Amino acid sequence: MAMVQGKSLKYRVWATHIAMWAFLALIIFPLLMIIAISFREGNFATGSLIPDNPTLDHWKLALGFSITNADGTVTPPPFPVMTWLWNSVKVGGISAILIVALSTTSAYAFARMKFKGKNTILKAMMIFQMFPAVLALVALYALFDKLGQYIPFLGLNTHGGLIFAYLGGIALHVWTIKGYFESIDSSLEEAAALDGATPWQAFRLVLLPLSVPILAVVFILSFIMVIGEVPVASLLLSDVDSYTLAVGMQQYLYPQNYLWGDFAAAAVLSAVPITAVFLLAQRWLVGGLTAGGVKG
């Protein structure tokens, strides 16, 4: 019996490893294909995974440099990719910071304060968050068109208006941070109050340092969401130079001329800020999780 169980366990381990490698290949293969297309001559979506004659032309165009063709003609960059990338980083960074700030203060109120209608408000926030943003596109356009008449920097075709629109999607983050706050012993804040700390000081000096892991998670998720968001950004932004990269990359895929190579290079560039933010935030994610709320 022991021999049978040992063989059965061995087979299960092998099956698990095979399934994990297959899943990993399923994730990595599309990324490798995009990278291969960005180094492939011409603008073809199909071809070998390793290009026969690798070229940097698509990357030069994406980075804003002109290229000289074999016949002596010069091809300028078709679109301002680096401007779009900067717009994405700017909108994503500011939106993520403001989302963390609003979500944190709101979650603290729901987690620590008692007021009438608290549960009803929380449930209503979650219900409204479940509806996809596309259902509100017409209303958003009308709202920001009107808002821009009184506050120009929050109107249509402005990054301020786009950031303001993204701040409406904090319900899930409020719920997440609220749950984390409730897992922290309130006696820590009570002890700070006995030492003369105000509620704001207890929140800022006691609760926030213990909440670094969840704040880092919310920041990363918010940043990724904004970087890759298309429907709202394409609705509110009409000037090509104001596009985010996710919106601008669609310009490469016209029915008459699919610029797959240029599109692939821009797509890889769009992953750079997300990867950089994640690598930078690992310190707080790992360090915060190990620090915890242990009193010593």
Short mmCIF file of the C-alpha atoms (twelve columns), coordinates in Angstrom:
data_MODEL
# 
_entry.id   MODEL 
# 
loop_
_atom_site.group_PDB 
_atom_site.id 
_atom_site.type_symbol 
_atom_site.label_atom_id 
_atom_site.label_alt_id 
_atom_site.label_comp_id 
_atom_site.label_asym_id 
_atom_site.label_seq_id 
_atom_site.Cartn_x 
_atom_site.Cartn_y 
_atom_site.Cartn_z 
_atom_site.pdbx_PDB_model_num 
ATOM 1   C CA . MET A 1   0.000   0.000  0.000   1 
ATOM 2   C CA . ALA A 2   2.825   2.364  0.863   1 
ATOM 3   C CA . MET A 3   4.442   1.639  -2.518  1 
ATOM 4   C CA . VAL A 4   1.182   2.439  -4.350  1 
ATOM 5   C CA . GLN A 5   0.696   5.669  -2.418  1 
ATOM 6   C CA . GLY A 6   4.295   6.682  -3.155  1 
ATOM 7   C CA . LYS A 7   3.857   6.179  -6.901  1 
ATOM 8   C CA . SER A 8   0.504   7.932  -6.851  1 
ATOM 9   C CA . LEU A 9   2.018   10.927 -5.070  1 
ATOM 10  C CA . LYS A 10  4.901   11.009 -7.548  1 
ATOM 11  C CA . TYR A 11  2.503   11.059 -10.504 1 
ATOM 12  C CA . ARG A 12  0.461   13.852 -8.920  1 
ATOM 13  C CA . VAL A 13  3.604   15.906 -8.379  1 
ATOM 14  C CA . TRP A 14  4.643   15.406 -12.004 1 
ATOM 15  C CA . ALA A 15  1.147   16.245 -13.231 1 
ATOM 16  C CA . THR A 16  1.168   19.419 -11.132 1 
ATOM 17  C CA . HIS A 17  4.547   20.472 -12.519 1 
ATOM 18  C CA . ILE A 18  3.445   19.823 -16.099 1 
ATOM 19  C CA . ALA A 19  0.248   21.819 -15.566 1 
ATOM 20  C CA . MET A 20  2.214   24.714 -14.046 1 
ATOM 21  C CA . TRP A 21  4.712   24.783 -16.925 1 
ATOM 22  C CA . ALA A 22  1.884   24.634 -19.461 1 
ATOM 23  C CA . PHE A 23  0.098   27.520 -17.731 1 
ATOM 24  C CA . LEU A 24  3.342   29.518 -17.595 1 
ATOM 25  C CA . ALA A 25  3.941   28.905 -21.307 1 
ATOM 26  C CA . LEU A 26  0.389   30.019 -22.055 1 
ATOM 27  C CA . ILE A 27  1.100   33.327 -20.316 1 
ATOM 28  C CA . ILE A 28  4.610   33.940 -21.647 1 
ATOM 29  C CA . PHE A 29  4.075   32.896 -25.286 1 
ATOM 30  C CA . PRO A 30  1.889   35.918 -26.269 1 
ATOM 31  C CA . LEU A 31  4.457   38.246 -24.686 1 
ATOM 32  C CA . LEU A 32  7.267   36.609 -26.651 1 
ATOM 33  C CA . MET A 33  5.211   36.932 -29.828 1 
ATOM 34  C CA . ILE A 34  4.698   40.669 -29.258 1 
ATOM 35  C CA . ILE A 35  8.418   41.152 -28.629 1 
ATOM 36  C CA . ALA A 36  9.251   39.147 -31.763 1 
ATOM 37  C CA . ILE A 37  6.883   41.243 -33.900 1 
ATOM 38  C CA . SER A 38  8.519   44.439 -32.616 1 
ATOM 39  C CA . PHE A 39  11.903  43.240 -33.946 1 
ATOM 40  C CA . ARG A 40  10.560  41.767 -37.211 1 
ATOM 41  C CA . GLU A 41  11.076  43.492 -40.564 1 
ATOM 42  C CA . GLY A 42  7.939   45.033 -42.017 1 
ATOM 43  C CA . ASN A 43  4.579   45.158 -40.292 1 
ATOM 44  C CA . PHE A 44  3.515   41.532 -40.241 1 
ATOM 45  C CA . ALA A 45  1.635   39.843 -37.405 1 
ATOM 46  C CA . THR A 46  2.710   36.334 -38.404 1 
ATOM 47  C CA . GLY A 47  6.167   34.830 -38.613 1 
ATOM 48  C CA . SER A 48  8.764   32.921 -36.640 1 
ATOM 49  C CA . LEU A 49  9.254   33.531 -32.940 1 
ATOM 50  C CA . ILE A 50  12.896  34.402 -33.667 1 
ATOM 51  C CA . PRO A 51  13.019  36.984 -36.516 1 
ATOM 52  C CA . ASP A 52  15.228  36.038 -39.464 1 
ATOM 53  C CA . ASN A 53  16.549  39.588 -39.875 1 
ATOM 54  C CA . PRO A 54  15.999  41.468 -36.607 1 
ATOM 55  C CA . THR A 55  15.605  45.225 -36.913 1 
ATOM 56  C CA . LEU A 56  15.304  48.135 -34.494 1 
ATOM 57  C CA . ASP A 57  13.268  50.261 -36.902 1 
ATOM 58  C CA . HIS A 58  9.987   49.827 -35.038 1 
ATOM 59  C CA . TRP A 59  11.655  50.709 -31.745 1 
ATOM 60  C CA . LYS A 60  13.306  53.794 -33.228 1 
ATOM 61  C CA . LEU A 61  9.948   55.035 -34.500 1 
ATOM 62  C CA . ALA A 62  8.297   54.304 -31.155 1 
ATOM 63  C CA . LEU A 63  11.036  56.202 -29.313 1 
ATOM 64  C CA . GLY A 64  10.583  59.214 -31.597 1 
ATOM 65  C CA . PHE A 65  13.503  58.775 -34.012 1 
ATOM 66  C CA . SER A 66  13.247  58.875 -37.797 1 
ATOM 67  C CA . ILE A 67  14.637  55.989 -39.838 1 
ATOM 68  C CA . THR A 68  16.391  56.057 -43.214 1 
ATOM 69  C CA . ASN A 69  15.163  53.435 -45.665 1 
ATOM 70  C CA . ALA A 70  17.299  51.513 -48.176 1 
ATOM 71  C CA . ASP A 71  16.187  53.833 -51.004 1 
ATOM 72  C CA . GLY A 72  17.317  56.911 -49.069 1 
ATOM 73  C CA . THR A 73  13.852  58.081 -48.027 1 
ATOM 74  C CA . VAL A 74  13.285  59.062 -44.414 1 
ATOM 75  C CA . THR A 75  10.337  57.750 -42.419 1 
ATOM 76  C CA . PRO A 76  9.377   59.977 -39.478 1 
ATOM 77  C CA . PRO A 77  7.619   58.607 -36.382 1 
ATOM 78  C CA . PRO A 78  3.930   58.224 -37.308 1 
ATOM 79  C CA . PHE A 79  2.698   58.992 -33.789 1 
ATOM 80  C CA . PRO A 80  4.030   60.666 -30.600 1 
ATOM 81  C CA . VAL A 81  4.425   57.440 -28.608 1 
ATOM 82  C CA . MET A 82  6.704   58.916 -25.933 1 
ATOM 83  C CA . THR A 83  4.218   61.745 -25.367 1 
ATOM 84  C CA . TRP A 84  1.476   59.154 -24.943 1 
ATOM 85  C CA . LEU A 85  3.675   57.179 -22.549 1 
ATOM 86  C CA . TRP A 86  4.337   60.288 -20.457 1 
ATOM 87  C CA . ASN A 87  0.612   61.076 -20.437 1 
ATOM 88  C CA . SER A 88  -0.105  57.549 -19.195 1 
ATOM 89  C CA . VAL A 89  2.489   57.777 -16.426 1 
ATOM 90  C CA . LYS A 90  1.297   61.235 -15.381 1 
ATOM 91  C CA . VAL A 91  -2.403  60.367 -15.340 1 
ATOM 92  C CA . GLY A 92  -1.754  56.949 -13.786 1 
ATOM 93  C CA . GLY A 93  0.533   58.266 -11.053 1 
ATOM 94  C CA . ILE A 94  -1.660  61.201 -10.028 1 
ATOM 95  C CA . SER A 95  -4.824  59.088 -10.183 1 
ATOM 96  C CA . ALA A 96  -3.284  56.302 -8.092  1 
ATOM 97  C CA . ILE A 97  -2.050  58.736 -5.428  1 
ATOM 98  C CA . LEU A 98  -5.436  60.458 -5.172  1 
ATOM 99  C CA . ILE A 99  -7.291  57.132 -5.176  1 
ATOM 100 C CA . VAL A 100 -5.133  55.875 -2.295  1 
ATOM 101 C CA . ALA A 101 -5.680  59.123 -0.359  1 
ATOM 102 C CA . LEU A 102 -9.461  59.149 -0.843  1 
ATOM 103 C CA . SER A 103 -9.854  55.414 -0.278  1 
ATOM 104 C CA . THR A 104 -7.754  55.479 2.894   1 
ATOM 105 C CA . THR A 105 -9.584  58.359 4.555   1 
ATOM 106 C CA . SER A 106 -12.979 56.982 3.522   1 
ATOM 107 C CA . ALA A 107 -12.094 53.488 4.739   1 
ATOM 108 C CA . TYR A 108 -10.963 54.900 8.087   1 
ATOM 109 C CA . ALA A 109 -14.311 56.617 8.544   1 
ATOM 110 C CA . PHE A 110 -16.218 53.422 7.745   1 
ATOM 111 C CA . ALA A 111 -13.943 51.226 9.874   1 
ATOM 112 C CA . ARG A 112 -13.595 53.328 13.023  1 
ATOM 113 C CA . MET A 113 -16.478 55.820 13.137  1 
ATOM 114 C CA . LYS A 114 -20.146 55.244 13.876  1 
ATOM 115 C CA . PHE A 115 -22.761 57.188 11.951  1 
ATOM 116 C CA . LYS A 116 -26.243 56.623 10.639  1 
ATOM 117 C CA . GLY A 117 -26.572 54.837 7.314   1 
ATOM 118 C CA . LYS A 118 -22.985 53.552 7.238   1 
ATOM 119 C CA . ASN A 119 -23.857 50.021 6.102   1 
ATOM 120 C CA . THR A 120 -26.345 51.308 3.542   1 
ATOM 121 C CA . ILE A 121 -23.750 53.622 2.011   1 
ATOM 122 C CA . LEU A 122 -21.174 50.834 1.863   1 
ATOM 123 C CA . LYS A 123 -23.579 48.446 0.139   1 
ATOM 124 C CA . ALA A 124 -24.727 51.133 -2.297  1 
ATOM 125 C CA . MET A 125 -21.118 51.927 -3.213  1 
ATOM 126 C CA . MET A 126 -20.410 48.284 -3.968  1 
ATOM 127 C CA . ILE A 127 -23.600 47.835 -6.010  1 
ATOM 128 C CA . PHE A 128 -22.873 50.883 -8.180  1 
ATOM 129 C CA . GLN A 129 -19.273 49.712 -8.639  1 
ATOM 130 C CA . MET A 130 -20.524 46.447 -10.156 1 
ATOM 131 C CA . PHE A 131 -21.961 48.220 -13.204 1 
ATOM 132 C CA . PRO A 132 -19.435 48.526 -16.082 1 
ATOM 133 C CA . ALA A 133 -18.165 52.004 -16.905 1 
ATOM 134 C CA . VAL A 134 -19.460 51.778 -20.485 1 
ATOM 135 C CA . LEU A 135 -23.025 52.118 -19.176 1 
ATOM 136 C CA . ALA A 136 -22.202 55.618 -17.963 1 
ATOM 137 C CA . LEU A 137 -20.252 56.877 -20.987 1 
ATOM 138 C CA . VAL A 138 -23.046 59.102 -22.308 1 
ATOM 139 C CA . ALA A 139 -23.654 60.560 -18.856 1 
ATOM 140 C CA . LEU A 140 -19.916 61.084 -18.322 1 
ATOM 141 C CA . TYR A 141 -19.568 62.959 -21.602 1 
ATOM 142 C CA . ALA A 142 -22.503 65.237 -20.796 1 
ATOM 143 C CA . LEU A 143 -21.260 65.776 -17.239 1 
ATOM 144 C CA . PHE A 144 -17.707 66.737 -18.191 1 
ATOM 145 C CA . ASP A 145 -18.907 68.827 -21.124 1 
ATOM 146 C CA . LYS A 146 -20.965 70.885 -18.674 1 
ATOM 147 C CA . LEU A 147 -18.289 70.857 -15.973 1 
ATOM 148 C CA . GLY A 148 -15.709 72.210 -18.421 1 
ATOM 149 C CA . GLN A 149 -17.796 75.343 -18.933 1 
ATOM 150 C CA . TYR A 150 -17.276 76.288 -15.273 1 
ATOM 151 C CA . ILE A 151 -13.966 74.559 -14.467 1 
ATOM 152 C CA . PRO A 152 -11.974 74.340 -17.734 1 
ATOM 153 C CA . PHE A 153 -9.187  72.085 -16.422 1 
ATOM 154 C CA . LEU A 154 -11.798 69.447 -15.485 1 
ATOM 155 C CA . GLY A 155 -13.630 69.498 -18.802 1 
ATOM 156 C CA . LEU A 156 -13.424 67.410 -21.958 1 
ATOM 157 C CA . ASN A 157 -10.025 66.758 -23.540 1 
ATOM 158 C CA . THR A 158 -8.143  67.470 -20.291 1 
ATOM 159 C CA . HIS A 159 -6.090  65.151 -18.135 1 
ATOM 160 C CA . GLY A 160 -7.620  66.785 -15.070 1 
ATOM 161 C CA . GLY A 161 -11.072 65.696 -16.173 1 
ATOM 162 C CA . LEU A 162 -9.858  62.160 -16.875 1 
ATOM 163 C CA . ILE A 163 -8.230  61.897 -13.445 1 
ATOM 164 C CA . PHE A 164 -11.400 63.241 -11.827 1 
ATOM 165 C CA . ALA A 165 -13.428 60.568 -13.641 1 
ATOM 166 C CA . TYR A 166 -11.145 57.804 -12.361 1 
ATOM 167 C CA . LEU A 167 -11.661 58.952 -8.769  1 
ATOM 168 C CA . GLY A 168 -15.233 57.689 -8.986  1 
ATOM 169 C CA . GLY A 169 -14.066 54.075 -8.968  1 
ATOM 170 C CA . ILE A 170 -12.791 53.823 -5.397  1 
ATOM 171 C CA . ALA A 171 -15.591 51.711 -3.890  1 
ATOM 172 C CA . LEU A 172 -13.729 48.400 -4.112  1 
ATOM 173 C CA . HIS A 173 -10.573 49.968 -2.691  1 
ATOM 174 C CA . VAL A 174 -12.553 51.459 0.201   1 
ATOM 175 C CA . TRP A 175 -13.923 48.016 1.033   1 
ATOM 176 C CA . THR A 176 -10.454 46.458 0.797   1 
ATOM 177 C CA . ILE A 177 -8.722  49.018 3.021   1 
ATOM 178 C CA . LYS A 178 -11.655 49.043 5.456   1 
ATOM 179 C CA . GLY A 179 -11.261 45.296 5.973   1 
ATOM 180 C CA . TYR A 180 -7.544  45.741 6.593   1 
ATOM 181 C CA . PHE A 181 -8.132  48.545 9.101   1 
ATOM 182 C CA . GLU A 182 -10.620 46.369 10.976  1 
ATOM 183 C CA . SER A 183 -7.985  43.640 11.291  1 
ATOM 184 C CA . ILE A 184 -5.715  46.040 13.217  1 
ATOM 185 C CA . ASP A 185 -6.340  46.154 16.952  1 
ATOM 186 C CA . SER A 186 -8.020  49.453 17.839  1 
ATOM 187 C CA . SER A 187 -6.248  49.404 21.217  1 
ATOM 188 C CA . LEU A 188 -3.168  50.788 19.457  1 
ATOM 189 C CA . GLU A 189 -5.071  53.953 18.572  1 
ATOM 190 C CA . GLU A 190 -6.628  54.077 22.026  1 
ATOM 191 C CA . ALA A 191 -3.163  53.946 23.565  1 
ATOM 192 C CA . ALA A 192 -2.076  56.800 21.309  1 
ATOM 193 C CA . ALA A 193 -5.145  58.790 22.378  1 
ATOM 194 C CA . LEU A 194 -4.203  58.274 26.035  1 
ATOM 195 C CA . ASP A 195 -0.798  59.731 25.209  1 
ATOM 196 C CA . GLY A 196 -2.513  62.858 23.894  1 
ATOM 197 C CA . ALA A 197 -2.750  62.065 20.183  1 
ATOM 198 C CA . THR A 198 -5.671  63.484 18.223  1 
ATOM 199 C CA . PRO A 199 -7.721  61.143 15.979  1 
ATOM 200 C CA . TRP A 200 -5.862  62.502 12.949  1 
ATOM 201 C CA . GLN A 201 -2.476  61.898 14.602  1 
ATOM 202 C CA . ALA A 202 -3.490  58.371 15.602  1 
ATOM 203 C CA . PHE A 203 -4.593  57.718 12.037  1 
ATOM 204 C CA . ARG A 204 -1.459  59.191 10.469  1 
ATOM 205 C CA . LEU A 205 1.187   57.986 12.929  1 
ATOM 206 C CA . VAL A 206 -0.244  54.646 14.090  1 
ATOM 207 C CA . LEU A 207 -2.680  53.220 11.567  1 
ATOM 208 C CA . LEU A 208 -1.076  54.286 8.279   1 
ATOM 209 C CA . PRO A 209 2.423   52.852 8.992   1 
ATOM 210 C CA . LEU A 210 0.799   49.495 9.798   1 
ATOM 211 C CA . SER A 211 -1.217  49.640 6.574   1 
ATOM 212 C CA . VAL A 212 1.635   50.065 4.103   1 
ATOM 213 C CA . PRO A 213 1.086   46.639 2.452   1 
ATOM 214 C CA . ILE A 214 -2.550  47.256 1.546   1 
ATOM 215 C CA . LEU A 215 -1.830  50.837 0.476   1 
ATOM 216 C CA . ALA A 216 0.902   49.568 -1.853  1 
ATOM 217 C CA . VAL A 217 -1.491  46.990 -3.292  1 
ATOM 218 C CA . VAL A 218 -4.189  49.605 -3.887  1 
ATOM 219 C CA . PHE A 219 -1.667  51.956 -5.512  1 
ATOM 220 C CA . ILE A 220 -0.400  49.248 -7.869  1 
ATOM 221 C CA . LEU A 221 -3.891  48.063 -8.819  1 
ATOM 222 C CA . SER A 222 -5.055  51.641 -9.416  1 
ATOM 223 C CA . PHE A 223 -1.991  52.470 -11.506 1 
ATOM 224 C CA . ILE A 224 -2.389  49.344 -13.645 1 
ATOM 225 C CA . MET A 225 -6.101  50.031 -14.116 1 
ATOM 226 C CA . VAL A 226 -5.504  53.595 -15.301 1 
ATOM 227 C CA . ILE A 227 -2.587  52.658 -17.585 1 
ATOM 228 C CA . GLY A 228 -4.685  50.077 -19.428 1 
ATOM 229 C CA . GLU A 229 -8.081  51.816 -19.359 1 
ATOM 230 C CA . VAL A 230 -9.531  52.678 -22.773 1 
ATOM 231 C CA . PRO A 231 -13.316 53.422 -22.853 1 
ATOM 232 C CA . VAL A 232 -13.378 56.466 -20.549 1 
ATOM 233 C CA . ALA A 233 -10.039 57.842 -21.793 1 
ATOM 234 C CA . SER A 234 -11.053 57.539 -25.456 1 
ATOM 235 C CA . LEU A 235 -14.353 59.285 -24.649 1 
ATOM 236 C CA . LEU A 236 -12.903 62.257 -22.771 1 
ATOM 237 C CA . LEU A 237 -9.701  62.784 -24.801 1 
ATOM 238 C CA . SER A 238 -9.967  63.941 -28.411 1 
ATOM 239 C CA . ASP A 239 -6.606  65.628 -29.082 1 
ATOM 240 C CA . VAL A 240 -3.976  63.166 -30.359 1 
ATOM 241 C CA . ASP A 241 -1.248  64.761 -28.238 1 
ATOM 242 C CA . SER A 242 -3.340  64.300 -25.084 1 
ATOM 243 C CA . TYR A 243 -3.956  60.568 -25.616 1 
ATOM 244 C CA . THR A 244 -2.760  58.000 -23.134 1 
ATOM 245 C CA . LEU A 245 -0.741  55.162 -24.642 1 
ATOM 246 C CA . ALA A 246 -3.597  52.652 -24.365 1 
ATOM 247 C CA . VAL A 247 -5.829  54.948 -26.429 1 
ATOM 248 C CA . GLY A 248 -3.131  56.089 -28.840 1 
ATOM 249 C CA . MET A 249 -2.015  52.581 -29.785 1 
ATOM 250 C CA . GLN A 250 -5.330  52.060 -31.551 1 
ATOM 251 C CA . GLN A 251 -4.132  54.547 -34.178 1 
ATOM 252 C CA . TYR A 252 -1.739  51.890 -35.474 1 
ATOM 253 C CA . LEU A 253 -4.545  49.504 -36.404 1 
ATOM 254 C CA . TYR A 254 -6.398  51.147 -39.264 1 
ATOM 255 C CA . PRO A 255 -8.229  48.739 -41.600 1 
ATOM 256 C CA . GLN A 256 -6.254  50.107 -44.553 1 
ATOM 257 C CA . ASN A 257 -2.852  49.781 -42.888 1 
ATOM 258 C CA . TYR A 258 -2.097  47.647 -39.838 1 
ATOM 259 C CA . LEU A 259 1.279   48.746 -38.440 1 
ATOM 260 C CA . TRP A 260 1.826   45.591 -36.387 1 
ATOM 261 C CA . GLY A 261 5.546   46.137 -35.800 1 
ATOM 262 C CA . ASP A 262 5.111   49.691 -34.533 1 
ATOM 263 C CA . PHE A 263 2.097   48.607 -32.496 1 
ATOM 264 C CA . ALA A 264 4.100   45.794 -30.864 1 
ATOM 265 C CA . ALA A 265 6.950   48.140 -29.897 1 
ATOM 266 C CA . ALA A 266 4.471   50.594 -28.350 1 
ATOM 267 C CA . ALA A 267 2.735   47.730 -26.528 1 
ATOM 268 C CA . VAL A 268 6.003   46.596 -24.950 1 
ATOM 269 C CA . LEU A 269 6.733   50.190 -23.926 1 
ATOM 270 C CA . SER A 270 3.349   50.365 -22.195 1 
ATOM 271 C CA . ALA A 271 4.460   47.580 -19.855 1 
ATOM 272 C CA . VAL A 272 7.564   49.477 -18.716 1 
ATOM 273 C CA . PRO A 273 5.889   51.843 -16.189 1 
ATOM 274 C CA . ILE A 274 3.775   49.018 -14.735 1 
ATOM 275 C CA . THR A 275 6.835   46.813 -14.288 1 
ATOM 276 C CA . ALA A 276 8.847   49.679 -12.785 1 
ATOM 277 C CA . VAL A 277 6.120   50.543 -10.272 1 
ATOM 278 C CA . PHE A 278 5.738   46.912 -9.248  1 
ATOM 279 C CA . LEU A 279 9.489   46.456 -8.756  1 
ATOM 280 C CA . LEU A 280 9.726   49.651 -6.710  1 
ATOM 281 C CA . ALA A 281 6.696   48.728 -4.597  1 
ATOM 282 C CA . GLN A 282 8.017   45.253 -3.777  1 
ATOM 283 C CA . ARG A 283 10.062  46.756 -0.964  1 
ATOM 284 C CA . TRP A 284 6.956   48.052 0.781   1 
ATOM 285 C CA . LEU A 285 4.878   45.003 -0.070  1 
ATOM 286 C CA . VAL A 286 7.337   42.507 1.381   1 
ATOM 287 C CA . GLY A 287 8.703   44.745 4.144   1 
ATOM 288 C CA . GLY A 288 5.250   45.848 5.261   1 
ATOM 289 C CA . LEU A 289 3.896   42.308 5.356   1 
ATOM 290 C CA . THR A 290 6.752   41.146 7.569   1 
ATOM 291 C CA . ALA A 291 6.630   44.216 9.848   1 
ATOM 292 C CA . GLY A 292 2.941   43.897 10.731  1 
ATOM 293 C CA . GLY A 293 1.237   45.255 13.798  1 
ATOM 294 C CA . VAL A 294 3.216   43.422 16.457  1 
ATOM 295 C CA . LYS A 295 3.845   45.323 19.654  1 
ATOM 296 C CA . GLY A 296 7.222   44.644 21.192  1 
# 
